[in-house]
Amino acid sequence: MSSPPPILAAGCVLWRPALSGHGIEIALVHRPKYDDWSHPKGKRKRGETAEACALREVLEETGRRCTLGPRLPTARYTVAGRPKEVVYWAARALGGVFEPNSEIDLLVWLPPGEARARLTQPRDRELLDAAMATSRH
């Protein structure tokens, strides 16, 4: 018996120049369904590229358009017994406005160290570390 095909998803470690003018801030989203803090991400639609999915999910979850930067490691884990693969990029936030919804009720912008401490999953902290190592802010 073959294993089920993986759930395909994409997302971003979203950043912007800090409003203070010093360093950067990382966007984290809160999902009330799971009561967790994570990077914006979501499932790919049929025929959608990973890049298009990442851009769409960032817009849907944060209200921000963004420009993709360096590719980050792909996260692989299991959800309800099914494999999931999430392709990530570091991405610079552009314009837009956040509006809370039933899927994402909060958006915070934090310095990298505070963002790392707030993230719920260790794999999300690893992605943040990878983004900080590869991005040129």
Backbone hydrogen bonds in HBPLUS format (Angstrom, degrees):
<---DONOR---> <-ACCEPTOR-->    atom                        ^
c    i                          cat <-CA-CA->   ^        H-A-AA   ^      H-
h    n   atom  resd res      DA  || num        DHA   H-A  angle D-A-AA Bond
n    s   type  num  typ     dist DA aas  dist angle  dist       angle   num
A0007-ILE N   A0083-PRO O   2.79 MM  76  6.27 157.9  1.84 147.0 149.6     1
A0085-GLU N   A0007-ILE O   2.88 MM  78  6.18 165.0  1.91 171.9 171.6     2
A0044-ARG N   A0008-LEU O   2.88 MM  36  5.77 171.6  1.89 139.5 139.8     3
A0009-ALA N   A0085-GLU O   2.94 MM  76  6.13 148.3  2.04 164.9 162.4     4
A0087-VAL N   A0009-ALA O   3.04 MM  78  6.39 160.3  2.08 139.1 135.1     5
A0010-ALA N   A0042-GLY O   2.94 MM  32  5.78 153.3  2.02 157.6 161.1     6
A0042-GLY N   A0010-ALA O   2.99 MM  32  5.78 147.7  2.10 146.6 154.9     7
A0011-GLY N   A0087-VAL O   2.90 MM  76  6.37 147.3  2.00 157.7 162.1     8
A0089-TRP N   A0011-GLY O   3.19 MM  78  6.71 136.6  2.39 136.5 148.0     9
A0012-CYS N   A0040-PRO O   3.05 MM  28  5.97 151.0  2.14 162.8 171.0    10
A0013-VAL N   A0089-TRP O   2.86 MM  76  6.27 153.8  1.93 149.9 158.3    11
A0091-ALA N   A0013-VAL O   3.02 MM  78  6.06 158.7  2.07 144.5 141.1    12
A0027-ALA N   A0014-LEU O   2.90 MM  13  5.44 165.6  1.92 148.6 152.2    13
A0015-TRP N   A0091-ALA O   2.89 MM  76  6.25 157.0  1.94 164.0 170.6    14
A0093-ALA N   A0015-TRP O   2.73 MM  78  5.76 168.4  1.74 167.9 168.5    15
A0016-ARG N   A0025-GLU O   3.01 MM   9  5.48 144.7  2.14 149.1 158.1    16
A0025-GLU N   A0016-ARG O   2.85 MM   9  5.48 154.3  1.91 159.2 166.5    17
A0018-ALA N   A0023-GLY O   2.95 MM   5  5.54 178.9  1.95 126.7 127.0    18
A0021-GLY N   A0018-ALA O   2.90 MM   3  5.37 156.4  1.96 112.6 120.4    19
A0026-ILE N   A0110-LEU O   2.64 MM  84  5.23 163.4  1.66 151.5 152.0    20
A0110-LEU N   A0026-ILE O   2.95 MM  84  5.23 161.0  1.98 140.8 143.2    21
A0028-LEU N   A0108-VAL O   2.92 MM  80  5.43 156.5  1.97 154.4 161.1    22
A0108-VAL N   A0028-LEU O   3.00 MM  80  5.43 161.9  2.03 153.5 159.4    23
A0029-VAL N   A0038-SER O   2.86 MM   9  5.50 168.9  1.87 161.6 163.7    24
A0038-SER N   A0029-VAL O   2.95 MM   9  5.50 156.9  2.01 151.4 158.6    25
A0030-HIS N   A0106-LEU O   3.00 MM  76  5.12 156.5  2.05 144.5 145.0    26
A0105-ASP N   A0030-HIS O   3.13 MM  75  6.03 145.7  2.25 158.3 166.1    27
A0031-ARG N   A0036-ASP O   3.01 MM   5  5.60 155.5  2.07 153.6 161.2    28
A0034-TYR N   A0031-ARG O   3.16 MM   3  5.69 134.5  2.38 112.2 121.9    29
A0035-ASP N   A0031-ARG O   2.68 MM   4  5.48 124.2  1.99 145.3 162.4    30
A0120-THR N   A0037-TRP O   3.18 MM  83  5.40 176.8  2.18 143.4 142.6    31
A0048-GLU N   A0045-LYS O   2.94 MM   3  5.30 162.9  1.97 138.3 138.1    32
A0053-CYS N   A0049-THR O   2.96 MM   4  6.16 158.0  2.01 149.5 156.0    33
A0054-ALA N   A0050-ALA O   2.92 MM   4  6.14 162.6  1.95 152.0 156.0    34
A0055-LEU N   A0051-GLU O   3.07 MM   4  6.34 166.4  2.09 154.1 157.0    35
A0056-ARG N   A0052-ALA O   2.95 MM   4  6.08 160.3  1.99 147.5 153.4    36
A0057-GLU N   A0053-CYS O   2.79 MM   4  5.94 169.4  1.81 160.3 163.1    37
A0058-VAL N   A0054-ALA O   3.03 MM   4  6.14 162.9  2.06 149.5 153.9    38
A0059-LEU N   A0055-LEU O   3.13 MM   4  6.30 162.0  2.16 143.9 148.9    39
A0060-GLU N   A0056-ARG O   2.81 MM   4  6.06 165.0  1.83 156.0 160.5    40
A0061-GLU N   A0057-GLU O   2.83 MM   4  5.86 161.9  1.86 151.7 156.4    41
A0062-THR N   A0058-VAL O   2.85 MM   4  5.60 150.7  1.93 146.7 153.2    42
A0063-GLY N   A0059-LEU O   2.84 MM   4  4.61 139.0  2.01 122.2 131.3    43
A0065-ARG N   A0095-GLY O   3.02 MM  30  5.89 168.8  2.03 167.6 166.8    44
A0094-LEU N   A0065-ARG O   2.74 MM  29  5.20 159.4  1.78 153.4 146.0    45
A0067-THR N   A0092-ARG O   2.99 MM  25  5.38 152.5  2.06 145.0 153.3    46
A0092-ARG N   A0067-THR O   3.00 MM  25  5.38 147.1  2.11 156.6 153.5    47
A0069-GLY N   A0090-ALA O   2.64 MM  21  5.14 151.6  1.72 165.9 160.2    48
A0090-ALA N   A0070-PRO O   2.91 MM  20  5.53 162.0  1.94 160.7 166.2    49
A0072-LEU N   A0088-TYR O   2.87 MM  16  5.22 177.3  1.87 134.4 134.0    50
A0075-ALA N   A0086-VAL O   2.90 MM  11  5.08 153.9  1.97 153.2 149.6    51
A0086-VAL N   A0075-ALA O   2.85 MM  11  5.08 163.2  1.88 149.1 154.9    52
A0077-TYR N   A0084-LYS O   3.07 MM   7  5.41 157.0  2.13 146.6 153.9    53
A0084-LYS N   A0077-TYR O   2.67 MM   7  5.41 145.7  1.78 172.3 175.3    54
A0079-VAL N   A0082-ARG O   2.77 MM   3  5.20 165.0  1.79 152.0 152.2    55
A0082-ARG N   A0079-VAL O   2.92 MM   3  5.20 159.2  1.96 113.2 120.2    56
A0101-ASN N   A0104-ILE O   2.81 MM   3  5.36 167.4  1.82 145.2 149.4    57
A0114-GLU N   A0111-PRO O   3.04 MM   3  5.47 116.9  2.45 113.3 128.0    58
A0115-ALA N   A0111-PRO O   2.88 MM   4  6.07 161.4  1.92 161.6 167.3    59
A0116-ARG N   A0112-PRO O   2.86 MM   4  6.01 158.7  1.91 149.9 155.4    60
A0117-ALA N   A0113-GLY O   3.18 MM   4  6.42 154.2  2.25 140.5 146.6    61
A0118-ARG N   A0114-GLU O   3.02 MM   4  6.23 142.6  2.17 143.2 153.4    62
A0118-ARG N   A0115-ALA O   3.12 MM   3  5.09 123.2  2.46  94.4 109.0    63
A0119-LEU N   A0115-ALA O   3.04 MM   4  6.23 145.7  2.16 154.9 162.2    64
A0124-ASP N   A0121-GLN O   3.02 MM   3  5.37 134.7  2.23 107.2 119.0    65
A0125-ARG N   A0121-GLN O   3.33 MM   4  6.82 145.4  2.46 145.3 154.9    66
A0125-ARG N   A0122-PRO O   3.03 MM   3  5.08 122.6  2.37  97.6 112.5    67
A0126-GLU N   A0122-PRO O   2.99 MM   4  6.36 154.1  2.06 153.3 160.7    68
A0127-LEU N   A0123-ARG O   3.07 MM   4  6.34 147.1  2.18 136.7 145.1    69
A0128-LEU N   A0124-ASP O   3.04 MM   4  6.28 154.5  2.10 141.2 147.6    70
A0129-ASP N   A0125-ARG O   2.94 MM   4  6.23 159.1  1.98 149.5 155.1    71
A0130-ALA N   A0126-GLU O   2.94 MM   4  6.20 155.2  2.00 145.6 152.3    72
A0131-ALA N   A0127-LEU O   2.84 MM   4  6.11 156.0  1.90 149.9 156.6    73
A0132-MET N   A0128-LEU O   2.90 MM   4  6.16 158.2  1.95 151.6 157.5    74
A0133-ALA N   A0129-ASP O   3.01 MM   4  6.22 144.3  2.14 142.6 152.3    75
A0134-THR N   A0130-ALA O   3.01 MM   4  6.18 141.7  2.16 146.4 155.7    76
A0135-SER N   A0131-ALA O   2.88 MM   4  5.61 153.8  1.95 150.4 155.2    77
